[in-house]
């Protein structure tokens, strides 16, 4: 029976793709060739409706157990097996599914300032042409209606950032020694030391991984122009109806539109003091809970002018 020894379980837009890519270079680890199989997000078939692009993503879920186990079939003998699905922390039901099937699994979590994480999440969907709201705060205000309409977790900009609530639930199901808590900033600013912490936690040799692969750095930002508005509309239409067409045809149609949409690149904006002031009240109590649970301080997340003196980021680790 091939089931994972470890999971990179959270959170989206906090470096999970980068960590997955880096760990694939370790000779004692074997990571699922499908980066986000999402196996533990459902007890059966995934939903059949959602927001723009959701159904196409649902079609990619590896939800049958034989298919999931097959992802690890080519692992070398003795390798520790793992996969990265950053929605597992947010999905409280997934905690129970994981405990039932793999109670000894080790869980790696990457956390990021929840306002910055939400902004990066919105930027990701905006750059993909799927997010219709050009204003970040307006998109956050639309979240309750989107949740009620059954949109997928990646649209839960604020909900995904309530780490305290999620971690409290996880700690009720797994001993703390099976959970490694990291910060996005650590992976971005000190990759070698952070990768060594992960390797030590997983019980494999340290000192072998020193950097994040360059292909996992995201630089592009697209403008809000009349031409881009048309391109976004076409991409959202494709996201709504594309599941009815074969994958090669979808990719063939989507690729040129994205190329046009991303024809100009610039610096990636950071959250403004006004945006942070508007959204921090959604997270203040949860950050306090996170601090109580972990014994660590997250005071920097509570700053309204956190980026006021900083140069806008030109790149971001995915």
C-alpha positions, 0 to 999 in steps of 0.5 A: 500500500503506497500512501504518503509519509508526509504532506505539505498541507498548507497554505496556498500562496505561501511557497508550497509549490516552491517547497514541493519543487525543492524537495523533489531534488532530495534523493531520499524523498519522492514527491507525487508527480501531480503537485496537488492531487487533492485526494483528502478534500473529498470522500468521493467525486469532487463537486460538479459546479463552482466559480470560473475554472473550478469545474476544470480543476475538479476534473483534475482531482485524484479522488479514487484511492487506487489512482492516488496510491499509483502516484507513488508507485515509481518511488525508489525503495526506502524513499519517504513519500509525500505530496503537496495540497495546500488546501488540506489545512483549510478543509477541516474535514480533510483533517479527519480523512488524513487521520483515518488513513495515515495517522502517522503522517508528518504535516508541513505547514507554510504560513504567510501574513493573511492579508498578503496571502489573500492579496497574492491569491486575488492577484493569481486569479486576476492574472489568470483572467478568472477574477472579475473584480479589479479591486482587491477589497471588492473581491474580498467583500464578494467572498460570502456570496461566492462561498454560498454559491459553492465556489472552490476554496481558492476563492476564499481569500479571507477564509484561507487565512484563518490559521489559528482556527484551522491549526487548533482543529488540526492539533486536536487530531494530530500530536504537535510533533507530527506538525512542522510550522514554517513561515513563508518569509523563512523559505523566501529569505533563508531557503537553505536553513528552512529546507534543512529544517524540513529535511530534519523533520522528515528524517532525511539527510540535511545539507543537500538542498540549498535553494528554491528552483528559479522556475518557481518565482512569479514576476508578472503583473498584468494591467487593467486596460480595455484590451485586457478586459476583453481577454479576461472576459474570454478567459472567464467564459472559458473557465465557465464552460471549458470543462465540456471540451477536451483538455488539449483543446482547452489549453490550445485556446487558453494559451494564446489568450494568457500570452496576450494578457501577460504581454506586459510585465511589471512589479508586483504590488504589495498591500497598501495601508488602507487595504490592511486597515480594512482587512486586519479586523477579520484576522486579529482574533485569529492571529491571537489564537495562533499565537496562543497555540504556538507560543510564537509571535506574529506581531508583524502581521498586525502592522497596517503600514507593514509595506509602507517603506518597502520597495514593491516586490518584483517577484514572489515565490509560489 
